[in-house]
Amino acid sequence: MPSVDTLFINGHILTQNFRNPTASQLGLKANKIVAVGVDLSMYRAQATRIIDLKGAVMTPGFLDVHTHFLEGGQNLLSVQLRPAFSKTEFIEILRDFAAKTPQDTWITGGWWDQQQFPDKAWPTKEWIDAAAPDHFVFVSRHDGHCAVANSKTLALAGITKTTESPTGGMVVRDSTGEPTGLLKDAAMGLVFRHQSTSTPEEDWRYLEAAMDEALRNGITSINDMCYNFDRLRWYEELAKAGKLKVRIRAYAPLLRWDDLKRELDVGFYQDKWFQIGGLKGFSDGSLGSATALMFEDYDNEPGNHGLLDKDFENLAKVREILWDADAHNIQVVIHAIGDKANRLVLDLFAELYEARGKRDRRFRIEHAQHIHPDDQHRFGDQRVIASIQPFHCVDDSRWADELLGNRSGYAFPYRSIHQHGGRLAMGSDWPVAPLNALLGMQSAILRNGWTLAERLDLGTVLHAHTEGAAFAEFSDHYKGHLSPGMLADFVVLKREFLNLAEMDLKEADLIQAVFSDGKLVYGEI
């Protein structure tokens, strides 16, 4: 009989192991689970610590399958414009932040949402000039698919009346043709290229803030959709040095496949704290920025049906990368929000399946927000994972009807995908949405009262944030469920978690303790 050093008793343990779904006791040895059941009395004599859960709920540590992790940490330390509900508040928040920031430096972050403003007006350079004329300001909408600059930043980037919109992006202009300061999708690169890179010291501050935020929310593992290719080697060094507190699986940009292939040939240090996940590409933009690629025009913008992202500008190149990555057993995950974009990605995956046969590829569509009814069964048929971020559903519910009309009926069709045999994996898209797994789960259950036929139950959403998420990153053989031999990553929650749909999460503090690698890393027990 294997030995146990820590024994948890009197718990309501939701294991996420379908062979043994519930238990009341769990035994650990160092960082591994040894036993799970209803009577582990045989281990009592040898256990050096016995912890009475007193009826609390235990689940596997939450796994967030879609973050921009370092950007999230940076956002925690940057200007916060999401609380702005008007132009006046936007300017006041930015002015206060600028007053504490040295002149001629960059102010980024923001994550504003014009849908919260009374007139839903898009911010302009004049707003920012009024608040921070002496800084380089480029603050993003909360979906990350557009950002607004002040006049100083536009001048630095050389953006004028004659600047053309790049493929896959838009330089927004006023009625006279002058840039308003708003840049969408690929057009943001016109400014990004002028921003100085952060220092290693700054990056470490961002990462520490991000890891602490994750653990505070019961998230012990994340997927980082890296914009910066160099971050892969940085994570590798941190893993070697034992500095990671959250398990990280990193995805490289799709169009950097040749670079990733060369680095993989050299070899990466990978362990249970850091792995190379594969490739992540974009097929379109976002609904909130009206750049999600739709079959039909947006109801409120005749002539606009969204944008094909620059990653997908050359579909022959996308096919070449997809097929070559598949030959190297590299996972590919693709961002798709609009109904046309989702069908395009499903078609690309289907082409490969038909030519090479089915195997365990675990292709993923990130977001999978607007799926035409004719395509909803394809996730199950093609074994494509729907990597979903349910807070977006609540967020979009406030205004999606205005943009899509009757098409809102098949927005965020989580239940339909699930009922057709499609696998769900859950994440946040932080910092686009809060890094809060409980809020994400509740969002999938309640949906803000919107298209309720697609709501999910607690069991399904918990599975999507644990075992389902681990399956989506090929790690379900060592985490994501509480079973003998699994890593000891788990969360202890108040019993009220079982009534998550009825909880006010602003008032309730449901997370009691978080364990990672067998150690208490947050809360108390």
Summary of the structure (lengths in Angstrom):
residues: 525
radius of gyration: 23.2
end to end distance: 27.2
largest distance: 80.9
contacts: 1864
relative contact order: 0.13
helix: 36%
strand: 24%
